């Protein structure tokens, strides 16, 4: 169960969303109320810390299937055999197609609404969240067959 959770994009997605949330709250807060900024940063650090602890627990139990916590290759890539490599290929292909449509749309939105500081940050958040969702949905769909 733990390995399935750690190899899913849910953990990195939660960390990414909490980081974007921290940045958004930081931009929106004024000098007098720094409490929401502290709480959002604490939430981001808590998600990251829990993620690292869970990876350490998994690595102690599964010495042959360890996950690198700060590796270059995301933990959701499970390329142990040709079938899993094919699943990763199809999911990454769908994410690439998503970006080929999403990047021009987001660039147009940033250009049109460039006066607002929040728009580029929200755009990056939407792109990243969309990437995780497309990857996860593709893997989920392909695992049914």
C-alpha positions in Angstrom: 0.0 0.0 0.0 2.8 2.4 0.9 4.7 1.7 -2.3 1.6 2.2 -4.4 1.0 5.6 -2.7 4.7 6.7 -3.0 4.8 5.7 -6.7 1.6 7.6 -7.5 1.7 11.2 -8.4 -0.5 12.2 -5.5 2.4 12.9 -3.1 4.4 15.2 -5.4 1.2 16.8 -6.5 0.3 17.7 -2.9 3.7 19.1 -2.3 3.5 21.1 -5.5 0.0 22.5 -4.8 1.0 23.4 -1.2 4.1 25.2 -2.6 2.0 27.2 -5.1 -0.5 27.9 -2.4 2.3 29.3 -0.2 3.5 31.6 -3.0 -0.1 32.8 -3.7 -0.8 33.5 0.0 2.5 35.3 0.2 1.7 37.5 -2.7 -1.8 38.3 -1.4 -1.0 39.0 2.2 -0.1 42.4 3.5 2.5 43.3 6.1 0.1 43.3 9.0 -1.1 39.7 8.6 1.7 37.2 8.2 0.0 34.4 10.0 -1.6 32.9 6.9 1.8 32.9 5.2 3.4 31.1 8.1 0.6 28.5 8.2 0.8 27.9 4.5 4.6 27.6 4.7 4.2 25.2 7.6 1.8 23.1 5.6 4.3 23.0 2.7 7.1 21.9 5.0 4.8 19.3 6.7 3.9 17.7 3.3 7.5 17.6 2.2 8.7 16.2 5.6 6.0 13.5 5.6 6.8 12.6 2.0 10.5 12.2 2.9 9.7 10.1 6.0 7.4 7.8 4.1 10.1 7.3 1.4 12.6 6.4 4.2 10.2 3.9 5.7 9.6 2.3 2.3 13.4 2.1 1.6 14.1 0.4 4.9 11.4 -2.3 4.2 12.2 -2.7 0.4 15.9 -2.8 -0.1 15.7 -4.0 -3.7 13.0 -1.4 -4.8 14.2 1.8 -3.2 12.9 5.2 -4.2 15.3 8.1 -4.4 13.7 11.0 -2.4 15.6 13.7 -4.3 16.3 12.0 -7.5 16.0 13.4 -11.0 13.6 10.7 -12.1 10.2 11.0 -10.5 9.2 8.1 -8.2 6.0 7.5 -10.3 8.2 6.1 -13.1 8.3 2.3 -12.6 10.4 1.1 -15.4 11.3 -2.4 -14.2 10.1 -4.2 -17.4 9.0 -3.4 -20.9 5.3 -3.2 -20.0 5.9 -0.6 -17.4 8.2 1.3 -19.7 5.4 1.3 -22.3 3.0 2.7 -19.7 5.4 5.5 -18.8 6.0 6.2 -22.5 2.2 6.6 -23.2 1.6 8.7 -20.1 4.6 11.0 -20.9 3.4 11.3 -24.5 0.0 12.4 -23.2 1.6 15.0 -20.9 3.6 16.3 -23.9 0.4 16.6 -25.9 -1.2 18.4 -23.0 1.7 20.9 -22.8 1.6 21.5 -26.6 -2.0 22.8 -26.1 -1.7 24.3 -22.6 1.5 26.4 -23.0 0.2 28.6 -25.8 -3.1 29.1 -23.9 -1.2 30.0 -20.7 1.2 32.3 -22.6 -1.8 34.1 -24.1 -3.4 34.5 -20.7 -0.2 35.8 -19.1 0.2 38.2 -22.0 -3.4 39.5 -21.8 -3.4 39.7 -18.0 0.2 40.5 -17.4 -0.6 43.4 -15.1 -1.6 41.1 -12.3 1.2 39.5 -10.2 -1.0 36.5 -9.4 -1.7 35.4 -13.0 1.8 33.9 -13.9 1.9 32.0 -10.6 -1.5 30.6 -11.0 -0.6 29.7 -14.6 2.4 27.7 -13.4 0.2 26.0 -10.8 -2.4 25.1 -13.3 0.2 23.7 -15.7 1.9 21.6 -13.0 -1.4 20.3 -11.6 -2.6 19.5 -15.1 0.5 17.6 -15.8 0.0 15.4 -12.7 -3.7 14.8 -13.6 -3.0 13.9 -17.2 -0.2 11.5 -16.2 -2.3 9.9 -13.4 -5.4 9.5 -15.5 -3.4 7.9 -18.4 -1.6 5.4 -16.1 -4.9 4.6 -14.4 -6.7 4.1 -17.7 -3.9 1.9 -19.1 -3.6 -0.2 -16.0 -7.2 -1.4 -16.5 -6.3 -3.3 -19.7 
